[in-house]
Amino acid sequence: MYSTHVTDVAKKEDLLRGLEFCDWKNQVKTEATIFVKQDFTFPYYKEEITTSPELLKNLLEIITDRADNVIF
């Protein structure tokens, strides 16, 4: 089992390395539609409770380069 705790904003390179570890390109085809569920636990960003906007921005940049349709 692999587990991690991200305390700083995950850099784009770190996210990509994690996705590559999961062999994501065999799961997410270029013609795929990806839905990214927003975290509405709180109406504003709350550290260690909600996903950071920077992490989401970096992740969305990665997956929009791969998939034809990304819904956020």
C-alpha positions as CSV (number, residue, x, y, z in Angstrom):
1,M,0.0,0.0,0.0
2,Y,1.2,3.5,-0.8
3,S,0.1,6.6,1.1
4,T,1.2,10.2,1.2
5,H,0.3,13.5,2.8
6,V,0.7,16.6,0.7
7,T,1.5,19.6,2.9
8,D,2.7,22.0,0.1
9,V,1.1,22.7,-3.2
10,A,1.8,19.7,-5.4
11,K,3.9,20.9,-8.3
12,K,2.9,19.9,-11.8
13,E,5.9,17.6,-12.1
14,D,5.0,15.8,-8.8
15,L,1.4,15.3,-9.9
16,L,2.5,14.0,-13.3
17,R,5.0,11.6,-11.6
18,G,2.2,10.3,-9.4
19,L,-0.2,9.8,-12.4
20,E,2.6,8.0,-14.3
21,F,3.1,5.7,-11.3
22,C,-0.6,4.8,-11.6
23,D,-0.2,4.2,-15.4
24,W,-2.9,6.8,-16.0
25,K,-2.5,7.0,-19.7
26,N,-3.8,3.4,-20.1
27,Q,-6.9,4.5,-18.1
28,V,-7.5,8.0,-19.6
29,K,-7.6,7.8,-23.4
30,T,-7.3,10.9,-25.5
31,E,-11.0,10.7,-26.5
32,A,-12.1,10.4,-22.9
33,T,-14.5,12.7,-21.0
34,I,-13.2,13.5,-17.5
35,F,-15.3,14.9,-14.8
36,V,-13.5,16.6,-11.9
37,K,-15.8,17.0,-8.9
38,Q,-15.2,20.2,-7.0
39,D,-14.8,20.0,-3.2
40,F,-17.8,21.9,-1.7
41,T,-17.2,20.9,1.9
42,F,-16.8,24.6,2.7
43,P,-17.7,27.7,0.6
44,Y,-14.1,28.8,0.7
45,Y,-10.6,27.2,0.7
46,K,-9.8,25.8,4.1
47,E,-6.2,24.3,4.4
48,E,-6.1,20.6,5.0
49,I,-9.9,20.3,4.6
50,T,-10.5,21.2,0.9
51,T,-8.3,20.7,-2.1
52,S,-6.1,23.6,-2.8
53,P,-6.9,25.7,-5.9
54,E,-3.2,25.4,-7.0
55,L,-3.3,21.7,-6.9
56,L,-6.5,21.6,-8.9
57,K,-5.1,24.1,-11.4
58,N,-2.0,21.9,-12.0
59,L,-4.0,18.7,-12.2
60,L,-6.5,20.3,-14.7
61,E,-3.6,21.5,-16.9
62,I,-2.2,17.9,-17.0
63,I,-5.5,16.2,-17.8
64,T,-6.7,18.8,-20.4
65,D,-3.5,18.1,-22.3
66,R,-4.5,14.4,-22.5
67,A,-8.3,14.2,-22.7
68,D,-10.6,15.8,-25.3
69,N,-13.3,16.8,-22.8
70,V,-12.7,17.9,-19.2
71,I,-15.7,19.0,-17.1
72,F,-15.0,21.0,-14.0
